[in-house]
Each structure stands twice: as structure tokens, then as C-alpha cells.
């Protein structure tokens, strides 16, 4: 018995030993590789089992594992999943934020999500964290250079104003070419006149931007997806300790470029020379005192005396640099963002508040935004989830006049350098002492403010009906409210002669939307993966405008319309439209190898004619994950390889108004009584523009996915372009809106992401994108093949077989060395002529770039991180529409660009700048003389940051702290001699009118210092 | 089971009603609504007047083309706009945007009239004839202006084969083959005009004011007959126009125009002599005769049309009508450039037909026919001579005296080229001379119209 007791003891001991060796407890802390702070809520799972735990608020965990040979998997949303051998009892894990390029990340598709690995369409993703804290007002600008095939171009450097976005080129002649923006499921409103609805969004609240580029990805948005779709998903809370983040930035703004103009001495010399040359043409020698009277020289010298004000031009007493006067030398950027997120297992929240205040580089230009957001999610039961996303914002903009207005600050460069800014009493000189209106008067006598409120939110409900079947309903509301107040005092151009002019415009837009859909997902026999979505959506837009204007104000202090002596006009108007849609999508995956996706959407819209109210937008795509095939298994370098192909039809229903399909009569006034007149001919067949796109692509991952990439080739044919076709005027109408033209875009896109170095302390990642697009008009109205566009300043034309807005006009042939005459080529392309009207027309430029690209490098060493983005645009040309004013050899009083010093002076001179002739226009007609290469490469953003060491932040009782310096547009490499090659002058920017420069403000170069604290 | 009921119920939410897509505009109405009631048809008629008062038409340019074409060294275009300069130079491009706009606007008015005429059934019986008459008057007047400007003159003969203008008598609802209409002959166009105006005269009431009435229709008819050298028709129509009453020759002469007002801001009023006039107020209507013929001081441009001394020399030194001319440019009255005072102010009306014209037409026709219908030519010519010119009455009269009186009395009111053409007078421009039937004195059919009609509409000679 005693023996047996011993044996029992031994057995117990043995068992204990066994138990001890099996139930090993591992503890440790999971922290963020970047910041060193603990991450809460990380799932720690024993591989191949259900054993696991989650980390505590400070990132620590403790887990019993049965054997030391087991493997632990650490995973958390937003971080790359890592595996560790459970060999040691203390495992501290440092997790790297998931790069946006991971194949396992979940991308947002319309009405659902999908794992990147399984995507068969083309979706470019930019994570909010990549562009967070970029000191630009609009997210579109922050996206520049980040995604392949997404062309972003700000019209000019005015803050908070128009930015052109083209995904895979322009598809339309007269309707919209902008993508559809969808925020948390709601397509947002396009906005009214002078309203930029995208500037209202604080992009620090954005988790991801998913850009649906090909038809199969976008077709689920049907008649509005032809220009691509940008899905914006705002941040969601995570359960665990509430994390508060505070970000503050402060910096200064300067222009990116500068255009050199003549100084006083050069100006006087040029003007006198030009006048003498013109006199010689008239057969007069103005230097002969007898012939001086009534000569051009006398006229010019007298005028110079008058425009010199109090000073004497003969002694060059004044030398004003007017360009400098146009800039705000103390332009600042101030940004404060506070966000908090957290919650329980059942209820999670994200809340933020932000204030951003950016001065433009032009005097009087400013943009401010205050915004707040609250996103909530609550699991009411294990079946029911409800939530809301709510964003509020107020923006305030001080605008400046459009580029073609004398009031716009940069037109100051036209003023003569011999003119003083102010008289001896300190008052601004104005016309007639200044040769044109002195735009500085605007700063003192004009108020132009625009205040917009935006409420963009939705509520949703997600219900699990039965196993694998979910129902989701969303209701979204997007309300905009904007007031524009304008007052121009009697001293200003607009207010002069009428004792001041004032206007007030009020705009309200309400857009509501509901999406209701079922989603079913199941896996059969572990190899058939089926996912289906079926639903509907309804959206209604309405907008209202009220405006009133008056004149004759008692004093500049009483600038509201209540004080106007006369109300000169008043109006109100309303417009509405609606979309009703049904959609279905099915995805099928076989054995992780073969992918098939089909989708269809039926879209009906009030904008379409009665006979074509509903359209069907199908798409199909297939994928083959070759790397899952046996023959590639174990093929060393190749870790992932997928071929995909897609086809689909999308539509474009934006940009031709809400009622273009109806035969309409509008009001008229005669003898102070109302009347009715016909305004529009009906077209009951009017419908969306139809875009058919085919995309073939390869996704690959090499070296254990350290190098991943995508290559895509696409062809996008757009038909039924909306066009106002001329009809016989004898009908009583001039034209009718019909679907007639067609256009093509073809291109290639390359994306490469590489983890170059991935050592413990030093990491270096590179991502690169490059895209080529060729745009071609294939049909206009069926009879015309050319709509020439030479309007005296620009040459943007529409030509079948060429890209939209191509420059078509006279080709400059330089200067006749014998006479100094400007020459152009005649239509034979060889003979030259000095007669502008005899010049032939040629394609002399193209405003659409061939190639666009971006290159991002991120390097981190311990707590230091450096990230920089180069962005480039290649193969486009720019037409300086102001060339005939600023580079004309003193044809008139405008100050001239410095290249005019190279002018022809004596027979035999070889130069490209013709002889200066005052008022006898020598070479001023719009031609390739003013066309320049617009290619550029730009150091778009640079951020250098430092995470304070964990020891320091612990002392400061913070969870993280980072200081950084961030620069935007720090360097630009270009041959363009103007201010900035990123330009599309605002007053004429349209589908066709692109690539024009006209006193457009250069982009903003800003340097900001920032501090980022986590609590 | 409960789950499936929920699914079925939720499925209903995704089925929605397509009627939500029937959204109509709120600033415009559909054509079916417009012509459905008495009230709305009358509003369309008001719209016809509004369209007629466009600066492309009776709001000025139609008058200006005639004066610039017929300038004959008595006035010149000195402004910067190319489009009127081309007209003045008799070198019009087929793309001239003013001419294109006038063509389109005239047919817009015609289409509005055709709409009204298609819907007179819904107009209350008491007003039906008046509404119909006004629409016919406006349509007839537009065809008359078009054929005078865009076709070879009636006096050039070959009226049965020379192309007039396309005649459209039904409202446009959509564009189809029927909308590609070729030009009718000059004769056919005149036949239509005479029919419209004769019908209008029969339907319209008598009266005065700013709407068309019997006298306006008769007066327009007298112009038409005069163009076709049907002097008996012209005489009788003018005589009827005078006989309907409602208008008086003004004194002083300036009262026949806006210049009779003491200031630009005078309250709007109708012109007492205006048999037909189009209204300009601060809220509606335009006056391009003011824009180009007046000066900055009176709210116009700096002064684009300058009157030559040659014209002034035609007046007797003591003719009160000569005193209506003034000198000035821009904001200054000291500059020596001569301006006509007829278009000095913008408000309240543009005189299209004045009573004075009827006396002069009746005088000319009576004289040519050797008759004295209504009054003797001498009595008629002394009406304007005495009341407007402040001159002593003539004791004898011949055709030249009547034509000179007509020229001076109606100067710069849009008669120049039309009178020159019917009288077969040539027009000088510098060293050049253009015969009355020269191609250059006919406006080109706008190029956009040739293109849009797929060449169904043929271009005028000299512009091909």
C-alpha cells in the first residue's frame, strides 16, 4: 500500500510535471512599433485553436498555452498580423501599422466590403493616415499623386477653390467629368455656383478613400459612375480605453513660383524704344524735335509722366515691384484637431473637433473651417447593430476675384513699375495714375465673404436575419447652407459711379438618400464561396437660391442691403432631382483560385426623358489567383499572382441640368407685366452618357509580398455624349440637348509597393504609381469634325481624333532676322508669314497630360520618421492667355516679362522675341508663341516626425507624443516659365478649356510645425 | 418562420414607387400647361411682345441695320464692335453674331405667335379676336422685317423666283423632317405678310397704347404696299391708319421720342405719336439704339454712331428738327461729334411706327397716283413740316419734296435702306457705290442656319 502511495505520488508529480509543461503562461505587452504605446484590444490567438485573449488597455496580456511549441497569432484592425513562437514566457510584440498595400486588407466596395486579395476590379485605396495632417484645405489636393490614374489639379493657388479631379481621363464634352463622391454610403451633393462641397470635409476624420476606377468596381453606382467613384469612409471607434489625440499645426505659406517682370529702368527703356519703332513705321523720326509733336514717343513720354504720380520717371525715382504687392507676406496656417475614440464591447464611438485657418498667398484670400464629427456604433443584440455618422462643419471663405478680373491681386503685375503704390498723402493711387484699376483698392473697399454650413450624416441599422443573411438600411442627409455677402464700396471698380454695390446670395441644398439591401454570404464545402447583395436606393436632391442686390450706400460702414438706396435685383429659384435604383451583385470564389463577380444596376432618374427614364448598367469581372495553383506553389519568389479582367457599363447623369429633357416655357417681363416664352425644346429620349470600360490587370506579390504591385490596361469608350446640337433656327429654337458624341480613353497604370528594408529599428517603404492615359474625341455631333477655339487668347478646340481641348491654332515661327517681324507658318507648314490672318492652323499643344505619377518613400529609424512624396505630370502644354498682355514688347502699358529683354533690335539679331512696337501689335495673336511645356515634378509633401521615447511620454503621462515638421510643394522642377505649371485659370476652367494660365496665382508652398499628443 | 416573414417585409422596402421621379421644374412650365387656359395664352402673348422688344429686333438692331446699310455718307460707325461695323462696311461675315441673333430671335417670335394662334380656342370669346389679331400682327411684322433684310428687294424684280425667307405657320413641338423648311419666294413671303396684317387689321380693336391695334396693322400694311410699289394699297392703308384715330402729331418734335422727357428718370409713359412702339423699362426690354447712338453722359456707350455734317446740311437752317441733334462723346458735350437726339434716353419706348409716317406715305402715294384720298399731298406734307419742323407751309409740292421731307422727318428711325431700295437709290461708302439691289446690301443668312438646316436653306448671292 505504501508502495502504491509512492507510486501515486510519483504519478501525481509526473502529472504535475506534465501539466506544468503543458499549461505554460505567456505574458507580454503589445505595442505600436511606431509610437511605442500599448495597443488595446489586440487579439492573441493560439494558432489552430480557439484559445485566445485580448490585450488590456495598456496593451498587456496573459495567456496559458499548452505547449512551448505552439504559435501565437497577434492581430488587430489596422495592424499587420504577426505570428510568434511561444517559446518564451515573456513575449513583447511590436506591431506595425498595416500598410495600405496589404493583400489582406479589406477594401470598401459599393454596398459592402471585400478582401483586396479577392477583388476583380480596380480599386485604389488611400488611407486617411497617409494624408492626415497635410496642411491643405481639401482632401482632393491631399490625394494628389497618391493613386494611379487619378489626376488632381488645382485651378490656381487660391485657397479652398476649384480642384479638378479626373479618374482615367475625361469622358464627357459638356456634362460632368468629376467622380461621384460617396461619404459613408451617401452620394454627396455637387454644390451650387461658387460652392465647393468637398472643402467642407475634414479629412483627418477619414479612415479610407477607396477609388473605384474600372467599370466592374463602379457599375454598382450605375448612371453616375462613369467618371469613377470615390468612397469615403469615416473613422470608427474601437472598444477599449478612450484614446484622445490632439494635433496642432502652425506654419507659413508662400507662393511656389515667381514670374519676373521688368524693373523701372528696363520698362522705361522698352516703352521708349517701342514708341520710337512705331514712329518709324509711321515715317516719323521722333528724336527730331520738329517731328516730336504728335509722335508715339511724345504720347508715351507724356503718359509715363502721368503714371509716375508724384515721382519722376526720368530719374527712375520709383521702382515698384507690383508682384510683391499681390502677396500676403504673413500668410499663416493654423490647425487644431482633437479626436477621441473608444467604447465598450457593444458601443463604440469616434468623436472629433477641428479648426483650421489658412491664409492664401494672395492678399485678402482666406479659408477657415470648423468641423465636428460623432460616429457611433452599438450592438443592440448579437443580431442587431445600429449606428450613426454625423459630421458638421462651418466654412468661411474670403474670396478674391476670378483671374480675369482687374480686381484679382495678381493682375497688379500689369501695372507699371514707375507707378508708386501710394500718393504722398498715403492714399492708394488708382486709374488713371495706375494704368489699370489698382487691385489693392479691393483690400480696402471691398468685402467678399462666404459662409457655409454643412451637415452630412447618416444613421444605419444592420440586422442578421438568419445565418449568413444580413439586412442593412441606411438613411443619409446632406444639408448645405451658404451665404455669400459682397460689398464693393464707391472707391472700387464695381462700386464706382453707383455709390457702392452690394449683393447677398443665399443657397440651401438638401440631399437625402436611403439605401436598403440584403447581403448573403456562405461557403459551401469549404471551396465555394458565395456572396450576394441585393437592394435599392433612392436619393433626392433639392436646392434653393435666393439673391438680392442693391446700390447706393450711405457709407462703407453700412454695407448690408438694408442700407442700400436702391434694390436693383432680387430673385429666388428652386431645383430638384431624384434617382431611384435597384442593384444586385454576386461574387463567387472557387477554392480561393477562381473569382467571378457580376453586378447590375437599374437606375431611374427624373433627369432623363420620359422615353428613356430607366437604364441598366451591368458589369462582369473574373480573376484567377495563379499563385494558388499547384504549379506555382513553392515557386520561391512569387508569393502572389492574380490575373483579372473586367467589363462594364456605367453612366454619367451629372452636369446637364435637371430638366434638359423637357419642353419648357419660362417667365418673361414686358412693360412691367409677366409673360411666358419658350425656353427649351423637349427631348423625351434624353438620357445618361454611356461609358463602356474594359480593364485587364495583374496583381502580384514577390519575395513574401515584400514587393507587391498592379498593372492595368484599360479602354473606356463613352457614347451618347450630351451635346447641344444646332437645329434650324426657323423652328424658334437654336439647339436641342441630345445624346450624340463619343470619346475614348485608353491607358496603362502601374503600381509598385516595396518594403525595401524591414529591420527591427530601420524601415524603408516605397510606393510608386504611374499612369498613362490617351484621350480622343471620336465623334462630335456627327457632322462637324472640328470646333475651333481660337478666341484671341486661347486655342482650346474640339477635334475628332484628338484629345479634348487640344490647342489648335497658328504656329509661331520666330522672328524675321531682317525686320524683327513676328512670323507664323502658313498652312503648308513651311512658308512663313508676318500676317497673322494668313497663318495656318496646327495642333500646337495638348492640355491633357500623357503620364502622371507619384513616388512616396517612408523611412523610419526608431522614433524618427521621414516621409516624402514626389508627384509628377508629364506631356501636357500650357497656354499663357495673358501672353498678349505681358509678353508683347510693350504693345500697350502692361509691364512686361523679363524675356522681352531678348527682343529683336537690329537687323541680323537672332531671337524669338519680336521687335517692340507700341500699339502696333507685333506677334500678339494667340499662337504657339505662348504655348509652353507644362510637365513638372514636384516635391509635394515632406514630413519629418519624431516620436518622443516611451520613458519621456510616461513621465508626461501621455500615451504618445510626436513632433513634426511638414512641407507642401517645397520644390518644383519644370521648364514652365510662368508662376506654376499646375494651373487651369479659374474663370474659364471647363471640360474643354483646360491648360490656360491667366494671372493665375501660383500654388501654395507651406511649411508647418506640428505637435501630436495622445492621451 | 418569423425570420422569413421579416425578410419578406423588408423586401418590400426595396420596392419603391417610380412616380417619385416625376419632378417638374419650378421656374419653368411644360408646354402642355402653357396653352391650356385663357390666362396663360394671354401671358404667352405678353411673352411675344417681350421677345419682339429684344435688342436683336425692335429693341434696336433691326432699325440699326437699316441705318448702317443706308448710311450713304450721312453717318458713320465709329464704335469698337465688329458686328455693326461689318454691316456699315457692307462686308458682313456669315458668322456675324448680331445678324445670327436677329435671325434666331425673329423666328423665336414667330414660333411664339404660332403657339398663340394654335390655342386661340381657349381664349374667352370677348378677347379672342384681339389676341389672334395681335399675334398675326407680330408674326406679319417679323416676316416683313426678315424679308426686307435677308432677301433681295421687291423692287429688284424676279419676285416669284428670288428666295424670300422660310415660312413657318405651326408651332414647333419637336424637331423632325418638317422642320427643315426651304426659303419661300419673295412674292410668297410678301403674300403671307399681307395676309397676316390684313387679317390682323380686321380682328384688332381701335385704340392707342402699347399693344397693337387697327392703326398699327394698317400702318404696317402701308409700309408693305409701299415696298411692293402698290401705291393704291399703301395710300388706302395709310389713310385707314390715320382714320382710326388715337394719335396726334406731337409738339415739340422731341416729344415723339424719349428725348421729350426732361430727364432719363422721368416716369415711363407712352409716346403720343407712336402708332406702334415697344416699351423699355428699368425691369425689362432693351434699347440698343440708345446704347450705340447716345453717349455715356446719358447712360450709353461713348458714342458709336456719329452723324455727318452732310446729313445736317439737308435741313433748312431754321428747321426745328435740326435742333434735336447735339454734339458730344463719352461724358462730354464739348466734343464736336454730332449725335441724333432721337435716341438720347433709354426709357420709355422705341418708336417703331409714328403717325407722321402715315401722312408722308399717304402724301407720296396720292401724289404718285394723282389722287387726294383723305387729304391732298400738300396738306399732308405740311402737317409734319409745320408741326415738327416749325417751318412755313409749302405752297406747291412734288415727289422730291415729299421724299426729302420723309427722309428728314423719319431720319435714323430704321427707314434708310428700305426706302433706298424701293426708290432704287444707290448707296455710297467712301469711294465705293452699291446699287440698290447689290448683294452687299442684303444680310447673309447666318452660317449656323445653313449648317443646321443641312443646306435646305440656301445662302444669299455673294455670300456663298
Interface residues (C-beta under 8 A of the other chain):
Chain A: X465 X466 X469 X471 X473 X516 X517 X518 X534 X535 X536 X538 X540 X573 X574 X575 X576 X577 X578 X579 X580 X582 X604 X605 X606 X613 X614 X658 X659 X662 X663 X664 X665 X666 X667 X668 X669 X670 X671 X672 X673 X674 X675 X676 X677 X678 X679 X680 X681 X682 X726 X727 X728 X729 X730 X731 X732 X733 X734 X736 X783
Chain B: X3 X6 X7 X10 X11 X13 X14 X15 X16 X18 X20 X21 X22 X23 X24 X25 X26 X27 X28 X29 X30 X31 X33 X34 X40 X43 X44 X45 X46 X47 X48 X49 X50 X51 X53 X103 X104 X107 X108 X110 X111 X112 X114 X115 X166 X168 X171 X172 X173 X174 X175 X179 X180 X181 X210 X279 X281 X283 X284 X285 X446 X448 X449 X451 X452 X453 X456 X457
